[in-house]
């Protein structure tokens, strides 16, 4: 049975990385409105490891930039990213999140490319957005 709920952000992240053949890096925006639970699943995390069931690990840089969340993913060995995560969170807090808000508002006008992510168990694909179309064959 196909769920009528929107997928969690982690499901979209995993599906996109697999759908694109586990690229060495990617960077995209996803609208809060297009995912279930409005992005609170990774809420508060800025830099963390994300390991696919294939064993491939990614370093994820994540920031909320209303009306989007921005994900920058780099294929790298697992590392302790707790210091980096706390540092990025600290920077966001002392700036009251304003640069993130402005980034999201600017992105509304700068985004030039959209792709669809197909998440297993969900009828409708989830749109993700890019400032420009990525070269899927890129090695770096």
Secondary structure, DSSP 8 states (H G I E B T S, - for coil): --BSS---HHHHHHHHHHHTTS-SEEEEEEEGGGSGGGGGGGTT-SEEEEE-TTS-EEEEEEEEETTEEEEEEEE------HHHHHHHHHHHHHTTTHHHHHHHHHHHHH--EEEEE--TTBSS-EEEEESS---TT---
